Amino acid sequence: MGRKATVLIFVFLALASGLSAQSKKHLAWTVEGDTLYNRGEYAEAARWYTKVLDANPPKSGKYSDRGFYGILYRRAVCYYSTEEFEKALADLAVFEPQFPRSPQPKLLKAFIYREQGDTDKQLENLTAAMELQLPNADFLKWRGLLLVQKERYDEARSDLLEARALSDDAEVETYLGLCYHHTGDADSAYLSFNKAIELNPTFLGTYLYAGSAALASGDYTLSLEYLNLALRIDSKNPDVLFYKGVALVELKQLDEACRCLNRAFYSGADDAGDYLAQYCFGSGN
């Protein structure tokens, strides 16, 4: 999901743009900011919002009119959109305590932490937001993936099964396959992988994960079947080439294995170097 598309989720409708009578003189600045915001011109919108907020500073940490919090929130979205993440978090730190039952600031924080690569804080804020709203397939999938990354496979499976009940999705089936694989249920794993392929035959991740799962299980022929299908989608993918090379090594097909590993290594798969050194450079290939 692109950042500008994501931002549309965060239109905070609970707060009106209108300000109290004593602040009407700043309404034109707010309208200008909102116009730019709606055009996706976030840097300029943030400047207008800042003019309004600077002219009406909070007292004892609180704004005199709740309408200012709507402006503050939209500025946080602008900062997120322009990758000024610490500024966005600072605005949300002021906004969130005033609206503790709103999932929106928590979701925005989760998106920010995703951009920053902070899995723990993503998971914390995403979970907090999800507790305040109805189940959402996209967010269940997102949390499921985070839980897979944390190797919390039983929890991940629970989220992904709930997401599956709401919507057919190739990624959900793929991540379910990973959960089943890591918890020792190979039959369910391949059912999920194959269902994912039915839903979206062009999603490379399914073939890659299915191929790596089969490789880890010692089913090298099955691994090659998935990996060869992956290479039809992306013939230069370094991870696919690496896993294929490993599978071919295990099947004693060293000439082809070395060709794959060499391509993988020079495409950026550093792990292929060890296999090349062990099976290719010293083997006469």
HELIX and SHEET records of a PDB file:
HELIX    1   1 ARG A    3  VAL A    7  1                                   5    
HELIX    2   2 LEU A    8  PHE A   10  5                                   3    
HELIX    3   3 ALA A   21  HIS A   26  5                                   6    
HELIX    4   4 LEU A   27  ARG A   39  1                                  13    
HELIX    5   5 TYR A   42  ALA A   55  1                                  14    
HELIX    6   6 GLY A   67  SER A   81  1                                  15    
HELIX    7   7 PHE A   85  PHE A   95  1                                  11    
HELIX    8   8 GLU A   96  GLN A   98  5                                   3    
HELIX    9   9 GLN A  104  GLN A  116  1                                  13    
HELIX   10  10 THR A  119  MET A  130  1                                  12    
HELIX   11  11 ALA A  137  GLN A  149  1                                  13    
HELIX   12  12 TYR A  153  LEU A  166  1                                  14    
HELIX   13  13 ALA A  170  HIS A  182  1                                  13    
HELIX   14  14 ALA A  186  LEU A  199  1                                  14    
HELIX   15  15 LEU A  204  ALA A  216  1                                  13    
HELIX   16  16 TYR A  220  ILE A  233  1                                  14    
HELIX   17  17 PRO A  238  GLU A  250  1                                  13    
HELIX   18  18 LEU A  254  TYR A  266  1                                  13    
HELIX   19  19 ALA A  272  TYR A  275  1                                   4    
HELIX   20  20 LEU A  276  CYS A  280  3                                   5    
END                                                                             
